[in-house]
């Protein structure tokens, strides 16, 4: 167990965890009131992993996460007001109200976003680290992802490039034991996720993700290796989410007893209790931390509620359409003259005639085609070859059919 740091650092670590916990609780409450839209993934229970990581990083370092990242942005310094406004879909949100819960982004604080695609942030993290190399910067990229993402194909591709190019990046698996609703042992043949990058030359280590100091210590060393030795590493942090995968999760895949067992390891309560027991912080400071978190979160809700929604005439802003391309997106072969499927208004005359004829035929509801399965083909309707074959006794007719 790592020694407690000075009182100021302990206070800050506790304050950040308490703020994230209270923010997530309120976000869930606002979602139930239909004030926050879209999907909502809460990180209640995972605060020690989030804060332990961010507290070991420099301002110039990059952090990238997945879709459970309200707390990650706050830990990096993003104003909780802007995060809450993004959940509300308002213009003062981190992405102008257009991203929602899964797409928090704050380039100013070098939080490079949450991503709805499982494992989609992995190759982006490699790109950020490569950019630091190109620009000869001293910055390090920390990439946090879930246990389920370690099974994605781009996990191996990213690990390979990171090792091959000696990129300044630290990978951290937030292993909360479930990939959505699937237990770890059911979705990963190798359950020691810290070993999953060893085959690519990236060393791994398991840490207690419920202990903010253990995470802070391990991440500090991983960041140092990336910054000073250009050596990528991977950490597996055992943590646990007390709420469902998303706000719509019925949680039928785990027992209440399991959740309660993990609640006994609550990262905030455990750290606060230790700080008080060892005399680094007093009960007054702990109560003060909780009070400030409450005030900050309520102010964030008030701010988000007062922020206007994006005007409707901005609906199509920041959308990109390829207008000139040498390739065809679709091919229409309904006539002897194939043409670009996306240019239906400019189809050749022959294709238009066939399309109109087909539409006209489809509209003839009083004309029914005989069902061959029920009536069989008559000699008049059959092809000449088939009719001749029948006259000669060929085919599946007569005694052979009986």
Buried (B, 14 or more C-beta within 10 A) or exposed (E): EEEBBEBEBBBBBBBBBBBBBBBBBBBBEBBEEEBBBBBBBBBBBBBBBBBBBBBBBEEEBBBBBBBBBBBBBBBBEBBBBBBBBBBBBBBBBBBBBBBBBBBBBBEEBBBBBBBBEBBBBBBBBBBBBBBBBEEEEEBBBBBBBBBBBBBBEBBBBBBBBBBEBBBBBBBBBBBBBBBEBBBBEEBBEEBEBBBBBBEBBBBBBBBBBBBBBBBBBBBBBBBBBBBEEBBBBBBBBBBBBBBBBBBEBEEEBBEEEEBEEBEEBBBBEBBBEBBBEEEBBEEEBBEBBBEBBBEBBEEBBEBBEEBEEBEEEEEEEEEEEEEEEEEEEEEBEBBEEEBBBEEEEEBBEEBBEBBEEEEEEEEEEEEEEEEEEEEEEEEEEBEEEEBEBBEEEEEEEEEEEE
